[in-house]
Amino acid sequence: MSRKTWTANRPNWAHGQKTVTAAGTAEQLPSQAIPDGFDLVVRALLANGGAIYLGNSQDEAESSTAQIPFTAGNGLTLRVRNVNMVWVDALVSGEGVDYWVEV
């Protein structure tokens, strides 16, 4: 039987919001280091009317074949080293995402 190793919780967490200025032009989330063993949670804003697209580069977030689409309230958890590894594009200008990470 294998044992699962648990990582202790961090004392604080950071939250942010990113909206896309111009639909079709992906924008990078801001820099925020993520401690080893912790995740980034990204969720499409609840008020969004169109799809949000995520990628690990500007080209990927803007690409119709590589982008990951999300509708309002949907999201995902990513194990990345920095929040800025995620790019966001939107079908509608001014829509975007919320994100959370323990710091």
Secondary structure, 3 states (H helix, E strand, C coil): CCCCCCCCCCCCEEEEEEECCCCCCCEECCCCECCCCCCEEEEECCCCCCCEEEECCHHHHHCCCCCEEECCCCEEEECCCEHHHCEEEECCCCCEEEEEEEC
